[in-house]
């Protein structure tokens, strides 16, 4: 269980890894598009694609090791189990947010997001 302050701290601490994930995601999209038609890519070929996929999965695994729930990576959506007013909630960070500013009850999911 995370407090709101802990979730915010973790996002700030992992920000370089989040930014790396976003960069890898973009490179993967371009490389896949280039290679899908049998074309060439300035980003490389199949070995580079596999290496990028491994790096992406490594970052996702790292987040899971911190008990962060990765709900999406395009856009990046991270949830942190917590409690608010006696209810279990998920503190919610979405790519583009500068810090954790949302939460939702566990049973409501993303549509139930509310500002902190």
Backbone as a printed PyTorch tensor [residue, N CA C, xyz], in Angstrom:
tensor([[[  0.8390,  -1.1770,   0.0000],
         [  0.0000,   0.0000,   0.0000],
         [  0.8890,   1.2480,   0.0000]],

        [[  0.5010,   2.1970,  -0.8250],
         [  1.2300,   3.4430,  -0.9430],
         [  0.3830,   4.5840,  -0.3950]],

        [[  1.0340,   5.5210,   0.2720],
         [  0.3790,   6.7830,   0.5520],
         [  0.4670,   7.6110,  -0.7290]],

        [[ -0.2930,   8.6820,  -0.7940],
         [ -0.2070,   9.5680,  -1.9520],
         [  1.1990,  10.1280,  -2.0750]],

        [[  1.8030,  10.5180,  -0.9680],
         [  3.1630,  11.0650,  -0.9910],
         [  4.1600,  10.0320,  -1.5170]],

        [[  4.0140,   8.7790,  -1.1200],
         [  4.9100,   7.7300,  -1.6060],
         [  4.7400,   7.5040,  -3.1040]],

        [[  3.5040,   7.5020,  -3.5810],
         [  3.2620,   7.3180,  -5.0180],
         [  3.8770,   8.4680,  -5.7970]],

        [[  3.7130,   9.6830,  -5.3070],
         [  4.3000,  10.8410,  -5.9860],
         [  5.8220,  10.7630,  -5.9930]],

        [[  6.3970,  10.3590,  -4.8640],
         [  7.8470,  10.2320,  -4.7760],
         [  8.3650,   9.1780,  -5.7580]],

        [[  7.6720,   8.0620,  -5.8340],
         [  8.1050,   6.9890,  -6.7210],
         [  8.0350,   7.4130,  -8.1830]],

        [[  6.9850,   8.1170,  -8.5670],
         [  6.9000,   8.6180,  -9.9480],
         [  8.0620,   9.5690, -10.2250]],

        [[  8.3440,  10.4660,  -9.2930],
         [  9.4520,  11.4080,  -9.4820],
         [ 10.7870,  10.6750,  -9.5760]],

        [[ 10.9760,   9.6670,  -8.7420],
         [ 12.2190,   8.9040,  -8.7300],
         [ 12.3940,   8.0900, -10.0120]],

        [[ 11.3050,   7.5180, -10.4870],
         [ 11.3650,   6.6650, -11.6850],
         [ 11.1840,   7.4470, -12.9780]],

        [[ 11.0790,   8.7460, -12.9060],
         [ 10.8200,   9.5520, -14.1030],
         [ 11.8170,   9.2930, -15.2330]],

        [[ 13.1150,   9.1650, -14.9520],
         [ 14.0350,   8.8470, -16.0580],
         [ 13.6910,   7.5160, -16.7440]],

        [[ 13.2650,   6.5370, -15.9790],
         [ 12.8890,   5.2400, -16.5580],
         [ 11.5870,   5.3560, -17.3490]],

        [[ 10.6550,   6.1730, -16.8580],
         [  9.4030,   6.4100, -17.5890],
         [  9.7110,   7.0850, -18.9190]],

        [[ 10.5750,   8.0900, -18.8840],
         [ 10.9590,   8.7850, -20.1210],
         [ 11.6570,   7.8350, -21.0960]],

        [[ 12.4810,   6.9460, -20.5620],
         [ 13.1480,   5.9490, -21.4080],
         [ 12.1180,   5.0110, -22.0390]],

        [[ 11.1280,   4.6030, -21.2660],
         [ 10.0640,   3.7440, -21.7860],
         [  9.3420,   4.4330, -22.9430]],

        [[  9.0420,   5.7040, -22.7960],
         [  8.3470,   6.4580, -23.8400],
         [  9.1990,   6.5380, -25.1030]],

        [[ 10.4960,   6.7540, -24.9410],
         [ 11.4040,   6.8110, -26.0870],
         [ 11.5050,   5.4540, -26.7870]],

        [[ 11.6270,   4.3990, -26.0110],
         [ 11.6940,   3.0450, -26.5740],
         [ 10.3990,   2.7270, -27.3130]],

        [[  9.2810,   3.0830, -26.7140],
         [  7.9780,   2.8450, -27.3430],
         [  7.9120,   3.5100, -28.7130]],

        [[  8.3790,   4.7480, -28.8250],
         [  8.3680,   5.4640, -30.1050],
         [  9.3050,   4.7980, -31.1130]],

        [[ 10.5020,   4.4200, -30.6610],
         [ 11.4390,   3.7410, -31.5590],
         [ 10.8640,   2.4190, -32.0550]],

        [[ 10.2250,   1.6810, -31.1580],
         [  9.6140,   0.4080, -31.5470],
         [  8.5270,   0.6120, -32.5970]],

        [[  7.6950,   1.6180, -32.4040],
         [  6.6170,   1.8830, -33.3580],
         [  7.1980,   2.1990, -34.7390]],

        [[  8.2150,   3.0440, -34.7810],
         [  8.8260,   3.4030, -36.0650],
         [  9.5230,   2.2100, -36.7040]],

        [[ 10.2620,   1.4700, -35.9080],
         [ 10.9810,   0.3180, -36.4450],
         [ 10.0080,  -0.7280, -36.9840]],

        [[  8.9500,  -0.9970, -36.2390],
         [  7.9420,  -1.9590, -36.7180],
         [  7.3000,  -1.4810, -38.0150]],

        [[  6.9880,  -0.2030, -38.0890],
         [  6.3750,   0.3440, -39.3120],
         [  7.3300,   0.2110, -40.4940]],

        [[  8.5920,   0.5380, -40.2830],
         [  9.5810,   0.4420, -41.3580],
         [  9.7630,  -0.9930, -41.8250]],

        [[  9.7880,  -1.9310, -40.8750],
         [ 10.0740,  -3.3240, -41.2250],
         [  8.8450,  -4.0790, -41.7220]],

        [[  7.6500,  -3.5630, -41.4370],
         [  6.4380,  -4.3060, -41.7860],
         [  6.2820,  -4.5130, -43.2850]],

        [[  6.7410,  -3.5790, -44.0670],
         [  6.6530,  -3.7130, -45.5180],
         [  7.9200,  -4.2570, -46.1370]],

        [[  8.7760,  -4.8330, -45.3080],
         [ 10.0310,  -5.3640, -45.8240],
         [ 11.0530,  -4.2780, -46.1030]],

        [[ 10.7710,  -3.0640, -45.6140],
         [ 11.6620,  -1.9460, -45.8610],
         [ 12.8390,  -1.9190, -44.9150]],

        [[ 13.6450,  -0.9250, -45.1150],
         [ 14.8060,  -0.6950, -44.2680],
         [ 14.4750,   0.3910, -43.2650]],

        [[ 15.2170,   0.4010, -42.1830],
         [ 14.9870,   1.4020, -41.1540],
         [ 16.3210,   1.9420, -40.6690]],

        [[ 16.3920,   3.2530, -40.4440],
         [ 17.6090,   3.7960, -39.8450],
         [ 17.8000,   3.3190, -38.4100]],

        [[ 16.7390,   2.7420, -37.8280],
         [ 16.8200,   2.2310, -36.4640],
         [ 17.3430,   0.7950, -36.4050]],

        [[ 17.5220,   0.1620, -37.5650],
         [ 18.0620,  -1.1920, -37.5870],
         [ 17.1080,  -2.1930, -38.1860]],

        [[ 17.2700,  -3.4250, -37.7540],
         [ 16.4640,  -4.5250, -38.2650],
         [ 15.8790,  -5.3360, -37.1280]],

        [[ 15.6420,  -6.6000, -37.4030],
         [ 15.0080,  -7.4770, -36.4240],
         [ 15.8130,  -7.6000, -35.1210]],

        [[ 17.1400,  -7.6790, -35.1590],
         [ 17.8730,  -7.7500, -33.8800],
         [ 17.6550,  -6.5150, -33.0120]],

        [[ 17.6110,  -5.3400, -33.6350],
         [ 17.3840,  -4.1070, -32.8830],
         [ 15.9610,  -4.0620, -32.3340]],

        [[ 15.0180,  -4.5670, -33.1220],
         [ 13.6350,  -4.6350, -32.6570],
         [ 13.5340,  -5.5100, -31.4130]],

        [[ 14.1530,  -6.6710, -31.4590],
         [ 14.1200,  -7.5910, -30.3070],
         [ 14.8150,  -6.9690, -29.0960]],

        [[ 15.9030,  -6.2320, -29.3270],
         [ 16.6110,  -5.5830, -28.2200],
         [ 15.7350,  -4.4980, -27.5850]],

        [[ 15.0460,  -3.7260, -28.4150],
         [ 14.1450,  -2.7060, -27.8890],
         [ 13.0050,  -3.3330, -27.0970]],

        [[ 12.4400,  -4.4090, -27.6110],
         [ 11.3760,  -5.1040, -26.8820],
         [ 11.8680,  -5.5930, -25.5280]],

        [[ 13.0880,  -6.1250, -25.4870],
         [ 13.6560,  -6.6060, -24.2240],
         [ 13.8440,  -5.4540, -23.2410]],

        [[ 14.3200,  -4.3170, -23.7270],
         [ 14.4930,  -3.1460, -22.8610],
         [ 13.1460,  -2.6680, -22.3180]],

        [[ 12.1380,  -2.6290, -23.1810],
         [ 10.8040,  -2.2000, -22.7640],
         [ 10.2680,  -3.1270, -21.6780]],

        [[ 10.3600,  -4.4220, -21.9000],
         [  9.8660,  -5.3880, -20.9110],
         [ 10.6690,  -5.3150, -19.6120]],

        [[ 11.9590,  -5.0130, -19.7180],
         [ 12.7810,  -4.8470, -18.5220],
         [ 12.3040,  -3.6970, -17.6540]],

        [[ 11.9470,  -2.5840, -18.2910],
         [ 11.4340,  -1.4370, -17.5410],
         [ 10.0760,  -1.7740, -16.9180]],

        [[  9.2080,  -2.4230, -17.6790],
         [  7.9010,  -2.8150, -17.1390],
         [  8.0670,  -3.7570, -15.9530]],

        [[  9.0120,  -4.6960, -16.0480],
         [  9.2860,  -5.6060, -14.9320],
         [  9.7910,  -4.8430, -13.7090]],

        [[ 10.6280,  -3.8470, -13.9560],
         [ 11.1470,  -3.0240, -12.8610],
         [  9.9980,  -2.3170, -12.1290]],

        [[  9.0440,  -1.7820, -12.8760],
         [  7.8880,  -1.1440, -12.2470],
         [  7.1080,  -2.1590, -11.4150]],

        [[  6.9070,  -3.3490, -11.9560],
         [  6.1920,  -4.3960, -11.2220],
         [  6.9250,  -4.7870,  -9.9390]],

        [[  8.2550,  -4.7630,  -9.9660],
         [  9.0340,  -5.0790,  -8.7650],
         [  8.8030,  -4.0610,  -7.6590]],

        [[  8.4170,  -2.8480,  -8.0250],
         [  8.0910,  -1.7980,  -7.0550],
         [  6.6170,  -1.8480,  -6.6520]],

        [[  5.9110,  -2.8890,  -7.0840],
         [  4.4730,  -3.0490,  -6.8290],
         [  3.6300,  -1.9760,  -7.5040]],

        [[  4.1440,  -1.4460,  -8.6000],
         [  3.3950,  -0.5000,  -9.4140],
         [  2.5990,  -1.3090, -10.4240]],

        [[  1.3330,  -1.0050, -10.5400],
         [  0.4930,  -1.6870, -11.5240],
         [  0.5800,  -0.9170, -12.8390]],

        [[  1.1020,  -1.5750, -13.8550],
         [  1.2000,  -0.9570, -15.1780],
         [ -0.0850,  -1.2930, -15.9250]],

        [[ -0.9190,  -0.2840, -16.1310],
         [ -2.2080,  -0.4980, -16.7790],
         [ -2.1480,  -0.2170, -18.2780]],

        [[ -1.1030,   0.4580, -18.7170],
         [ -0.9380,   0.7360, -20.1340],
         [  0.4170,   1.3650, -20.3870]],

        [[  0.8850,   1.2560, -21.6270],
         [  2.1400,   1.9380, -21.9400],
         [  2.0350,   2.7800, -23.2000]],

        [[  0.8440,   2.9460, -23.7380],
         [  0.6300,   3.8460, -24.8710],
         [ -0.7630,   4.4440, -24.7550]],

        [[ -0.9820,   5.4120, -23.9240],
         [ -0.0270,   6.1250, -23.0660],
         [  0.3010,   5.3320, -21.8000]],

        [[  1.3880,   5.7400, -21.1530],
         [  1.7880,   5.0950, -19.9060],
         [  0.7470,   5.4300, -18.8390]],

        [[  0.2590,   4.3870, -18.1880],
         [ -0.7260,   4.5340, -17.1190],
         [ -0.2830,   3.6510, -15.9540]],

        [[  0.0050,   4.2830, -14.8230],
         [  0.5010,   3.5710, -13.6550],
         [ -0.4620,   3.7580, -12.4940]],

        [[ -0.7220,   2.6790, -11.7650],
         [ -1.5660,   2.7240, -10.5760],
         [ -0.7700,   2.2330,  -9.3730]],

        [[ -1.0650,   2.8360,  -8.2220],
         [ -0.4020,   2.5170,  -6.9710],
         [ -1.4870,   2.2220,  -5.9410]],

        [[ -1.5030,   1.0240,  -5.4040],
         [ -2.5180,   0.6490,  -4.4180],
         [ -2.3730,   1.5070,  -3.1740]],

        [[ -3.4940,   2.0260,  -2.7020],
         [ -3.4770,   2.8620,  -1.5220],
         [ -4.8150,   2.8500,  -0.8200]],

        [[ -4.9620,   3.7920,   0.0890],
         [ -6.2040,   3.9060,   0.8430],
         [ -6.5560,   5.3800,   0.9910]],

        [[ -7.8370,   5.6660,   0.8600],
         [ -8.3390,   7.0310,   1.0320],
         [ -9.6770,   6.9410,   1.7480]],

        [[ -9.7830,   7.6180,   2.8670],
         [-11.0130,   7.6570,   3.6490],
         [-11.5600,   6.2550,   3.9310]],

        [[-10.6480,   5.3340,   4.2700],
         [-11.0450,   3.9830,   4.6400],
         [-11.3620,   3.0490,   3.4840]],

        [[-11.2180,   3.5090,   2.2560],
         [-11.4920,   2.6590,   1.0850],
         [-10.1950,   2.3800,   0.3330]],

        [[-10.1350,   1.1950,  -0.2510],
         [ -8.9980,   0.8910,  -1.1050],
         [ -9.1500,   1.6630,  -2.4130]],

        [[ -8.0800,   2.3370,  -2.7770],
         [ -8.0690,   3.1130,  -4.0130],
         [ -6.7850,   2.8150,  -4.7710]],

        [[ -6.7390,   3.2970,  -5.9720],
         [ -5.5160,   3.2820,  -6.7570],
         [ -5.1610,   4.7240,  -7.0700]],

        [[ -3.9830,   5.1480,  -6.6070],
         [ -3.4560,   6.4470,  -6.9970],
         [ -3.0410,   6.2940,  -8.4480]],

        [[ -3.4110,   7.2200,  -9.2830],
         [ -3.3350,   7.0220, -10.7240],
         [ -2.4640,   8.0970, -11.3740]],

        [[ -1.4610,   7.6710, -12.1420],
         [ -0.6090,   8.5810, -12.9000],
         [ -0.7220,   8.2380, -14.3780]],

        [[ -0.9990,   9.2440, -15.1890],
         [ -1.1410,   9.0820, -16.6300],
         [ -0.0750,   9.9160, -17.3200]],

        [[  0.5320,   9.3520, -18.3490],
         [  1.5420,  10.0670, -19.1230],
         [  1.0470,  11.4810, -19.4290]],

        [[  1.8940,  12.4500, -19.1710],
         [  1.5420,  13.8470, -19.3610],
         [  1.2900,  14.5620, -18.0400]],

        [[  0.9390,  13.8030, -17.0010],
         [  0.7640,  14.3950, -15.6730],
         [  2.1390,  14.6900, -15.0870]],

        [[  2.2600,  15.8150, -14.3620],
         [  3.5470,  16.1080, -13.7350],
         [  3.7350,  15.3530, -12.4200]],

        [[  2.6420,  14.9360, -11.8000],
         [  2.7050,  14.1260, -10.5870],
         [  1.3880,  13.3500, -10.4610]],

        [[  1.2880,  12.5180,  -9.4480],
         [  0.0540,  11.7710,  -9.2090],
         [ -0.9930,  12.7650,  -8.7110]],

        [[ -2.0420,  12.9490,  -9.4990],
         [ -3.0930,  13.9060,  -9.1570],
         [ -4.4880,  13.2880,  -9.1730]],

        [[ -4.5710,  11.9960,  -9.4120],
         [ -5.8570,  11.3230,  -9.5590],
         [ -5.8770,  10.0580,  -8.7100]],

        [[ -7.0700,   9.6220,  -8.4160],
         [ -7.2660,   8.3240,  -7.7700],
         [ -8.5970,   7.7730,  -8.2510]],

        [[ -8.7860,   6.4950,  -8.0480],
         [-10.0980,   5.8940,  -8.2850],
         [-10.2480,   4.6920,  -7.3780]],

        [[-11.4830,   4.4070,  -7.0220],
         [-11.7380,   3.2080,  -6.2380],
         [-11.3410,   1.9980,  -7.0750]],

        [[-10.8900,   0.9720,  -6.4120],
         [-10.4020,  -0.2240,  -7.0990],
         [-11.4690,  -0.7930,  -8.0220]],

        [[-12.6940,  -0.8550,  -7.5480],
         [-13.7580,  -1.4900,  -8.3300],
         [-14.2990,  -0.5980,  -9.4460]],

        [[-13.9170,   0.6590,  -9.4810],
         [-14.4500,   1.5800, -10.5020],
         [-13.5420,   1.7250, -11.7160]],

        [[-12.2760,   1.4430, -11.5560],
         [-11.3520,   1.5490, -12.6750],
         [-11.1810,   2.9790, -13.1870]],

        [[-10.5290,   3.0910, -14.3310],
         [-10.1970,   4.3780, -14.9140],
         [-11.3920,   5.3060, -15.0730]],

        [[-12.5740,   4.8040, -15.4680],
         [-13.7200,   5.7130, -15.6010],
         [-14.1150,   6.3960, -14.2890]],

        [[-13.7050,   5.8370, -13.1670],
         [-14.0400,   6.4110, -11.8650],
         [-12.9790,   7.3620, -11.3140]],

        [[-12.0440,   7.7730, -12.1740],
         [-10.9720,   8.6650, -11.6970],
         [-11.5240,   9.9870, -11.1930]],

        [[-10.9220,  10.4290, -10.0950],
         [-11.2860,  11.7170,  -9.5030],
         [ -9.9880,  12.4520,  -9.1460]],

        [[-10.0310,  13.7790,  -9.1680],
         [ -8.8500,  14.5230,  -8.7150],
         [ -8.6120,  14.2940,  -7.2180]],

        [[ -7.3590,  14.2870,  -6.8220],
         [ -6.9990,  14.0870,  -5.4100],
         [ -7.5200,  15.2640,  -4.6090]]])
